[in-house]
Amino acid sequence: MTLAAQADLTHTFITDIEGGKKWVSAKTISRLAEALQVEPYQFFLPDIAADEGSSTIFTAYMDDFTDNLQKMVGELKHHYLPDMDKGK
């Protein structure tokens, strides 16, 4: 059975995704992940990380993302809500 059939997508759609002609929705990513028996987040990791150690790398990415997001929120809070900083 082909990937397209397993994911309930057309062969043309798969080809267009591969060629960068189509954007995929979360639902399509989920279908493809299920068909390939991987976790959806693995599509967004570098190829070298797509092994049994990928969860460790994903955790590191998420930690870095969380740190950067917290920093950004703090900076926005300081900029737009400076009175909230006075309570510190």
C-alpha atoms as an extended CHARMM CRD file, in Angstrom:
* protein
*
        88  EXT
         1         1  MET       CA              0.0000000000        0.0000000000        0.0000000000  PROA      1               0.0000000000
         2         2  THR       CA              1.3320000000        3.4610000000       -0.8400000000  PROA      2               0.0000000000
         3         3  LEU       CA              1.7930000000        6.3250000000        1.5920000000  PROA      3               0.0000000000
         4         4  ALA       CA             -0.9810000000        8.2490000000       -0.1390000000  PROA      4               0.0000000000
         5         5  ALA       CA             -3.4170000000        5.3810000000        0.3440000000  PROA      5               0.0000000000
         6         6  GLN       CA             -2.3730000000        4.7880000000        3.9540000000  PROA      6               0.0000000000
         7         7  ALA       CA             -2.8350000000        8.4900000000        4.7750000000  PROA      7               0.0000000000
         8         8  ASP       CA             -6.0800000000        8.7130000000        2.7470000000  PROA      8               0.0000000000
         9         9  LEU       CA             -4.5450000000       11.3500000000        0.4680000000  PROA      9               0.0000000000
        10        10  THR       CA             -4.0110000000       11.4740000000       -3.2740000000  PROA      10              0.0000000000
        11        11  HSD       CA             -0.6800000000       10.7050000000       -4.8940000000  PROA      11              0.0000000000
        12        12  THR       CA             -0.7840000000       14.1530000000       -6.5240000000  PROA      12              0.0000000000
        13        13  PHE       CA             -1.2440000000       15.8200000000       -3.1490000000  PROA      13              0.0000000000
        14        14  ILE       CA              1.7480000000       13.9380000000       -1.7140000000  PROA      14              0.0000000000
        15        15  THR       CA              3.8380000000       14.9650000000       -4.7470000000  PROA      15              0.0000000000
        16        16  ASP       CA              2.7620000000       18.6000000000       -4.3230000000  PROA      16              0.0000000000
        17        17  ILE       CA              3.7150000000       18.5120000000       -0.6250000000  PROA      17              0.0000000000
        18        18  GLU       CA              7.1340000000       17.1010000000       -1.4790000000  PROA      18              0.0000000000
        19        19  GLY       CA              7.5960000000       19.7490000000       -4.1730000000  PROA      19              0.0000000000
        20        20  GLY       CA              6.6320000000       22.5800000000       -1.8260000000  PROA      20              0.0000000000
        21        21  LYS       CA              3.5270000000       23.4030000000       -3.8460000000  PROA      21              0.0000000000
        22        22  LYS       CA              1.0320000000       22.6000000000       -1.0830000000  PROA      22              0.0000000000
        23        23  TRP       CA              0.8580000000       23.6070000000        2.5690000000  PROA      23              0.0000000000
        24        24  VAL       CA             -0.2480000000       20.8950000000        4.9640000000  PROA      24              0.0000000000
        25        25  SER       CA             -2.7320000000       21.2270000000        7.7700000000  PROA      25              0.0000000000
        26        26  ALA       CA             -2.3320000000       19.7310000000       11.2290000000  PROA      26              0.0000000000
        27        27  LYS       CA             -4.8170000000       17.0470000000       10.1790000000  PROA      27              0.0000000000
        28        28  THR       CA             -2.6900000000       16.1030000000        7.1660000000  PROA      28              0.0000000000
        29        29  ILE       CA              0.4590000000       16.0100000000        9.2970000000  PROA      29              0.0000000000
        30        30  SER       CA             -1.3570000000       13.7220000000       11.7140000000  PROA      30              0.0000000000
        31        31  ARG       CA             -2.4680000000       11.4140000000        8.8810000000  PROA      31              0.0000000000
        32        32  LEU       CA              1.0350000000       11.2240000000        7.4540000000  PROA      32              0.0000000000
        33        33  ALA       CA              2.5690000000       10.5740000000       10.8750000000  PROA      33              0.0000000000
        34        34  GLU       CA              0.1080000000        7.7750000000       11.5520000000  PROA      34              0.0000000000
        35        35  ALA       CA              0.7560000000        6.2230000000        8.1510000000  PROA      35              0.0000000000
        36        36  LEU       CA              4.5130000000        6.3810000000        8.7110000000  PROA      36              0.0000000000
        37        37  GLN       CA              4.2150000000        5.2680000000       12.3420000000  PROA      37              0.0000000000
        38        38  VAL       CA              6.0700000000        8.2890000000       13.7190000000  PROA      38              0.0000000000
        39        39  GLU       CA              5.1680000000       11.1650000000       16.0000000000  PROA      39              0.0000000000
        40        40  PRO       CA              4.0870000000       14.3590000000       14.1740000000  PROA      40              0.0000000000
        41        41  TYR       CA              6.8230000000       16.4600000000       15.7880000000  PROA      41              0.0000000000
        42        42  GLN       CA              9.4500000000       14.2890000000       14.1020000000  PROA      42              0.0000000000
        43        43  PHE       CA              8.6820000000       15.9500000000       10.7650000000  PROA      43              0.0000000000
        44        44  PHE       CA             10.1180000000       19.1630000000       12.1760000000  PROA      44              0.0000000000
        45        45  LEU       CA             13.3990000000       17.7840000000       13.5100000000  PROA      45              0.0000000000
        46        46  PRO       CA             16.6600000000       17.7050000000       11.5690000000  PROA      46              0.0000000000
        47        47  ASP       CA             17.2290000000       14.3710000000        9.8260000000  PROA      47              0.0000000000
        48        48  ILE       CA             20.0490000000       13.4850000000       12.2110000000  PROA      48              0.0000000000
        49        49  ALA       CA             17.6070000000       13.6410000000       15.1220000000  PROA      49              0.0000000000
        50        50  ALA       CA             15.0460000000       11.2130000000       13.7270000000  PROA      50              0.0000000000
        51        51  ASP       CA             16.2360000000        8.2320000000       15.7470000000  PROA      51              0.0000000000
        52        52  GLU       CA             15.6470000000        6.8910000000       19.2510000000  PROA      52              0.0000000000
        53        53  GLY       CA             17.3350000000        9.9690000000       20.6880000000  PROA      53              0.0000000000
        54        54  SER       CA             14.8590000000       12.3240000000       19.0530000000  PROA      54              0.0000000000
        55        55  SER       CA             12.7950000000       12.7160000000       22.2140000000  PROA      55              0.0000000000
        56        56  THR       CA             15.8780000000       14.0690000000       24.0060000000  PROA      56              0.0000000000
        57        57  ILE       CA             16.5180000000       16.5200000000       21.1860000000  PROA      57              0.0000000000
        58        58  PHE       CA             12.8380000000       17.4960000000       21.0870000000  PROA      58              0.0000000000
        59        59  THR       CA             12.9700000000       18.1860000000       24.8330000000  PROA      59              0.0000000000
        60        60  ALA       CA             16.0210000000       20.4050000000       24.3140000000  PROA      60              0.0000000000
        61        61  TYR       CA             14.2220000000       22.2990000000       21.5250000000  PROA      61              0.0000000000
        62        62  MET       CA             11.1740000000       22.7610000000       23.7300000000  PROA      62              0.0000000000
        63        63  ASP       CA             13.2830000000       23.9400000000       26.6770000000  PROA      63              0.0000000000
        64        64  ASP       CA             15.0110000000       26.4890000000       24.4420000000  PROA      64              0.0000000000
        65        65  PHE       CA             11.6700000000       27.5680000000       22.9650000000  PROA      65              0.0000000000
        66        66  THR       CA             10.1730000000       27.9560000000       26.4580000000  PROA      66              0.0000000000
        67        67  ASP       CA             13.1380000000       30.0100000000       27.6730000000  PROA      67              0.0000000000
        68        68  ASN       CA             12.9470000000       32.3090000000       24.6480000000  PROA      68              0.0000000000
        69        69  LEU       CA              9.1820000000       32.6720000000       24.9560000000  PROA      69              0.0000000000
        70        70  GLN       CA              9.4370000000       33.5690000000       28.6460000000  PROA      70              0.0000000000
        71        71  LYS       CA             12.1250000000       36.1510000000       27.8530000000  PROA      71              0.0000000000
        72        72  MET       CA              9.9990000000       37.6490000000       25.0840000000  PROA      72              0.0000000000
        73        73  VAL       CA              6.9090000000       37.8330000000       27.3200000000  PROA      73              0.0000000000
        74        74  GLY       CA              8.9910000000       39.4800000000       30.0520000000  PROA      74              0.0000000000
        75        75  GLU       CA             10.3130000000       42.0740000000       27.6290000000  PROA      75              0.0000000000
        76        76  LEU       CA              6.8190000000       42.8090000000       26.2850000000  PROA      76              0.0000000000
        77        77  LYS       CA              5.4500000000       43.0420000000       29.8240000000  PROA      77              0.0000000000
        78        78  HSD       CA              8.2290000000       45.4420000000       30.8110000000  PROA      78              0.0000000000
        79        79  HSD       CA              7.6360000000       47.5510000000       27.7090000000  PROA      79              0.0000000000
        80        80  TYR       CA              3.8340000000       47.6530000000       27.7010000000  PROA      80              0.0000000000
        81        81  LEU       CA              3.0600000000       47.1780000000       31.4010000000  PROA      81              0.0000000000
        82        82  PRO       CA              5.8930000000       48.9130000000       33.2480000000  PROA      82              0.0000000000
        83        83  ASP       CA              3.7510000000       49.4650000000       36.3560000000  PROA      83              0.0000000000
        84        84  MET       CA              3.6580000000       45.6960000000       36.9290000000  PROA      84              0.0000000000
        85        85  ASP       CA              7.4640000000       45.6860000000       37.3660000000  PROA      85              0.0000000000
        86        86  LYS       CA              7.2730000000       48.1350000000       40.2870000000  PROA      86              0.0000000000
        87        87  GLY       CA              5.8460000000       45.4620000000       42.5870000000  PROA      87              0.0000000000
        88        88  LYS       CA              9.0920000000       43.4700000000       42.4620000000  PROA      88              0.0000000000
